[in-house]
């Protein structure tokens, strides 16, 4: 009887602690906000967008760098949208989130969460995604914030940069984050390629505007698919790098019949593996 009572009290305390932690996480979670994007100035918010879930697709906000192709269209504050970080946004984010809801048992929110590293928003979320990282202009402070986030267990997906010039820009920006760590190809036996889906074909995933050529910046290093990463000391991927491919466009156009099904399917599958990896490693 005494042992039963002791166990009951212990379980009650543990349950109360878990509920307190969950409540704290929800309390820290930033309110949802939607910004105008370069492709979608307005986008309808789906029903039940404010549902409490265990996973939220987080998109990194950032300022333009050496080649912000949207200068002239909108030269205002990048924190207000309509700049480089909003490429494919929010259609890609929501298509992919819906696919994860269907393909896994992960309870995913129907809308994304834009994240500003300058406001320390990333620490409440296991996953962070950024697009066109060969043209961005992250600051030294943001690089240090990203470093701290990743060393604490976060997972970052760097997508949609092509050719030698954009590769150099991205590699230089990573020196602000991990100057001591190398970017390497993900080996075939890495768990990230086998968690949910067996990814055995590393096909190049072109953006919608480059389907005919099959690549962007083709003549200057843009041909060939490279799935790369930066690892921590224990062999965990901290940064998954999609070089010469455009996962975001494949997610964005997944329901468009003119975008090839093979590329869209691979992009969805590797994205699912990345999410499960981010939540289990």
C-alpha positions as CSV (number, residue, x, y, z in Angstrom):
1,X,0.0,0.0,0.0
2,X,2.8,2.4,1.0
3,X,4.7,1.6,-2.2
4,X,1.6,2.1,-4.3
5,X,1.0,5.5,-2.7
6,X,4.6,6.5,-3.2
7,X,4.4,5.5,-6.9
8,X,1.2,7.4,-7.3
9,X,2.6,10.5,-5.8
10,X,5.8,10.2,-7.9
11,X,3.8,9.8,-11.1
12,X,1.6,12.7,-10.2
13,X,4.7,14.9,-9.7
14,X,6.1,13.7,-13.0
15,X,2.9,14.4,-14.8
16,X,2.6,17.9,-13.3
17,X,6.2,18.6,-14.4
18,X,5.5,17.5,-17.9
19,X,2.4,19.6,-18.1
20,X,4.3,22.6,-16.8
21,X,7.0,22.1,-19.4
22,X,4.5,21.9,-22.2
23,X,2.8,25.0,-20.9
24,X,6.1,26.8,-20.8
25,X,6.8,25.8,-24.4
26,X,3.4,27.1,-25.6
27,X,3.9,30.2,-23.6
28,X,7.3,30.9,-25.2
29,X,6.0,30.2,-28.7
30,X,5.8,33.4,-30.8
31,X,2.4,34.4,-32.2
32,X,1.8,33.3,-35.8
33,X,2.3,36.1,-38.4
34,X,2.1,36.1,-42.1
35,X,4.1,38.5,-44.4
36,X,3.7,39.4,-48.0
37,X,6.0,37.3,-50.2
38,X,7.7,38.0,-53.5
39,X,5.5,35.5,-55.3
40,X,2.4,35.6,-53.1
41,X,1.6,39.1,-51.7
42,X,-1.5,37.6,-50.3
43,X,-2.2,34.0,-49.3
44,X,-5.3,32.5,-47.7
45,X,-4.8,31.2,-44.2
46,X,-6.2,27.6,-43.9
47,X,-8.8,26.6,-41.3
48,X,-7.5,25.5,-37.9
49,X,-4.3,27.4,-38.5
50,X,-3.9,28.1,-34.8
51,X,-4.0,24.4,-33.8
52,X,-1.6,23.4,-31.0
53,X,0.8,20.9,-32.6
54,X,4.1,19.1,-31.8
55,X,5.9,20.5,-34.9
56,X,6.0,23.8,-36.8
57,X,7.8,24.4,-40.1
58,X,10.1,27.3,-39.2
59,X,11.4,29.6,-42.0
60,X,14.4,31.8,-41.4
61,X,14.1,35.5,-42.2
62,X,17.3,37.4,-43.4
63,X,18.5,40.4,-45.2
64,X,19.7,40.5,-48.8
65,X,23.3,39.9,-49.7
66,X,25.5,40.5,-52.8
67,X,22.8,39.7,-55.3
68,X,19.3,40.3,-53.9
69,X,17.3,40.0,-57.0
70,X,14.4,41.7,-55.5
71,X,16.0,45.1,-55.0
72,X,13.9,47.7,-56.9
73,X,10.7,45.7,-56.3
74,X,10.9,46.2,-52.6
75,X,13.7,48.1,-50.9
76,X,12.3,48.3,-47.5
77,X,12.9,46.5,-44.2
78,X,13.5,42.7,-44.8
79,X,11.7,42.1,-41.5
80,X,8.5,43.1,-43.2
81,X,8.6,40.5,-46.0
82,X,8.7,40.9,-49.8
83,X,12.5,40.2,-49.9
84,X,14.7,37.2,-50.6
85,X,13.8,35.0,-47.7
86,X,10.1,34.9,-48.9
87,X,10.9,33.0,-52.1
88,X,8.3,30.2,-52.4
89,X,6.7,31.4,-49.2
90,X,4.2,30.5,-47.9
91,X,3.0,28.0,-50.5
92,X,6.0,25.7,-50.2
93,X,5.9,25.7,-46.4
94,X,2.2,24.8,-46.3
95,X,2.3,22.1,-49.1
96,X,5.2,20.4,-47.3
97,X,3.5,20.7,-43.9
98,X,0.4,19.1,-45.3
99,X,2.4,16.3,-46.8
100,X,4.1,15.6,-43.5
101,X,0.7,15.4,-41.8
102,X,-0.3,12.8,-44.4
103,X,2.9,10.8,-44.6
104,X,3.7,10.5,-40.9
105,X,2.1,10.6,-37.5
106,X,3.7,13.9,-36.7
107,X,1.2,16.4,-35.7
108,X,2.2,19.4,-37.8
109,X,0.7,22.9,-37.8
110,X,-0.9,23.9,-41.0
111,X,1.0,27.2,-41.2
112,X,4.6,28.0,-41.0
113,X,6.5,30.2,-38.5
114,X,8.8,32.9,-39.8
115,X,11.8,33.2,-37.5
116,X,14.1,36.2,-36.9
117,X,17.4,35.2,-35.3
118,X,17.8,38.7,-34.0
119,X,14.9,38.1,-31.7
120,X,16.0,34.6,-30.4
121,X,12.9,32.9,-31.8
122,X,14.6,29.8,-33.1
123,X,15.3,28.2,-29.7
124,X,11.6,27.0,-29.3
125,X,11.7,25.0,-32.5
126,X,13.7,21.9,-33.6
127,X,13.8,22.8,-37.3
128,X,14.8,25.8,-39.3
129,X,14.8,26.3,-43.0
130,X,16.3,29.0,-45.3
131,X,16.1,29.4,-49.0
132,X,18.5,31.0,-51.5
133,X,21.4,30.9,-49.1
134,X,23.9,31.7,-51.9
135,X,22.5,35.2,-52.1
136,X,21.7,36.0,-48.5
137,X,23.4,38.4,-46.2
138,X,23.3,37.1,-42.6
139,X,25.2,39.1,-40.1
140,X,28.0,38.0,-37.7
141,X,25.5,38.2,-34.8
142,X,23.0,36.0,-36.7
143,X,25.8,33.6,-37.4
144,X,26.5,33.3,-33.7
145,X,22.8,32.9,-32.9
146,X,22.6,30.1,-35.4
147,X,25.7,28.4,-34.0
148,X,24.2,28.5,-30.5
149,X,20.9,27.1,-31.7
150,X,22.6,24.2,-33.5
151,X,24.9,23.3,-30.7
152,X,21.9,23.1,-28.4
153,X,20.4,20.4,-30.7
154,X,18.7,22.4,-33.5
155,X,18.6,21.3,-37.1
156,X,19.0,23.7,-40.1
157,X,18.2,23.1,-43.7
158,X,20.0,25.3,-46.2
159,X,18.4,25.2,-49.6
160,X,18.4,26.5,-53.2
161,X,21.8,27.7,-54.1
162,X,23.5,26.9,-57.4
163,X,26.9,27.1,-59.0
164,X,30.3,28.2,-57.9
165,X,29.5,31.8,-57.0
166,X,26.6,31.0,-54.8
167,X,28.4,28.1,-53.2
168,X,31.3,30.4,-52.3
169,X,28.8,32.9,-50.7
170,X,27.3,30.1,-48.7
171,X,30.6,28.7,-47.6
172,X,31.8,32.1,-46.5
173,X,28.6,32.6,-44.5
174,X,29.2,29.3,-42.7
175,X,32.5,30.7,-41.4
176,X,30.3,33.0,-39.3
177,X,28.7,29.9,-37.8
178,X,31.2,27.2,-37.7
179,X,34.7,28.4,-38.8
180,X,36.2,25.2,-37.4
181,X,33.9,22.7,-39.2
182,X,34.0,21.3,-42.7
183,X,31.1,20.9,-45.2
184,X,31.1,17.3,-46.4
185,X,29.0,15.1,-48.6
186,X,26.4,13.0,-46.6
187,X,27.6,9.3,-46.8
188,X,25.2,6.7,-48.2
189,X,24.9,5.0,-44.8
190,X,24.0,8.0,-42.8
191,X,20.7,7.4,-40.8
192,X,19.2,10.6,-42.3
193,X,18.8,8.8,-45.6
194,X,17.0,5.8,-44.1
195,X,14.8,6.9,-41.2
196,X,11.4,6.9,-42.9
197,X,12.2,6.6,-46.6
198,X,15.2,4.8,-48.2
199,X,16.8,7.6,-50.2
200,X,19.1,5.8,-52.6
201,X,19.0,8.2,-55.6
202,X,20.4,11.6,-55.1
203,X,18.8,13.2,-58.1
204,X,19.1,16.9,-58.9
205,X,15.9,18.8,-58.1
206,X,15.6,21.9,-60.3
207,X,13.6,24.9,-59.6
208,X,10.4,25.4,-61.6
209,X,12.0,28.1,-63.8
210,X,14.9,25.8,-64.7
211,X,13.1,22.6,-65.6
212,X,14.1,22.7,-69.3
213,X,17.9,23.0,-68.5
214,X,17.6,20.8,-65.4
215,X,19.8,23.2,-63.4
216,X,20.6,26.8,-62.6
217,X,23.9,28.4,-63.4
218,X,24.6,25.3,-65.3
219,X,27.8,26.5,-67.0
220,X,29.4,27.6,-63.8
221,X,29.2,24.6,-61.5
222,X,25.4,24.3,-61.3
223,X,25.2,20.8,-62.7
224,X,25.2,17.8,-60.4
225,X,23.3,17.1,-57.2
226,X,25.1,17.4,-53.9
227,X,23.6,16.5,-50.5
228,X,25.9,17.9,-48.0
229,X,26.1,18.5,-44.2
230,X,28.0,20.0,-41.3
231,X,28.2,17.5,-38.4
232,X,28.8,18.0,-34.7
233,X,31.4,16.1,-32.7
234,X,29.1,13.1,-32.1
235,X,28.3,12.6,-35.8
236,X,24.9,14.4,-35.7
237,X,23.9,16.5,-38.7
238,X,23.4,20.1,-37.6
239,X,23.1,21.6,-41.1
240,X,21.6,19.7,-44.1
241,X,22.7,21.4,-47.3
242,X,20.9,21.2,-50.6
243,X,23.4,22.4,-53.2
244,X,22.4,22.7,-56.8
245,X,18.8,21.6,-55.9
246,X,15.7,23.5,-54.9
247,X,13.6,21.6,-52.4
248,X,11.4,24.6,-51.9
249,X,10.2,24.8,-55.5
250,X,9.5,21.1,-55.5
251,X,7.3,21.5,-52.4
252,X,5.7,24.7,-53.8
253,X,4.8,23.1,-57.2
254,X,4.0,19.6,-55.9
255,X,0.4,19.8,-56.9
256,X,1.1,21.4,-60.3
257,X,0.9,18.8,-63.1
258,X,3.8,20.4,-65.1
259,X,6.3,19.9,-62.3
260,X,7.8,16.4,-62.5
261,X,6.4,13.9,-60.0
262,X,9.8,12.2,-59.4
263,X,11.5,15.3,-58.3
264,X,8.6,16.4,-56.1
265,X,8.4,13.0,-54.5
266,X,12.1,12.9,-53.6
267,X,11.9,16.4,-52.2
268,X,9.0,15.4,-50.0
269,X,10.7,12.2,-48.8
270,X,14.1,13.8,-47.9
271,X,12.2,16.6,-46.2
272,X,10.3,14.1,-44.1
273,X,13.5,12.3,-43.2
274,X,15.1,15.6,-42.2
275,X,12.1,16.4,-39.9
276,X,12.1,13.0,-38.2
277,X,15.9,13.2,-37.8
278,X,15.6,16.7,-36.2
279,X,13.2,15.3,-33.7
280,X,15.1,12.1,-32.8
281,X,18.8,13.0,-33.0
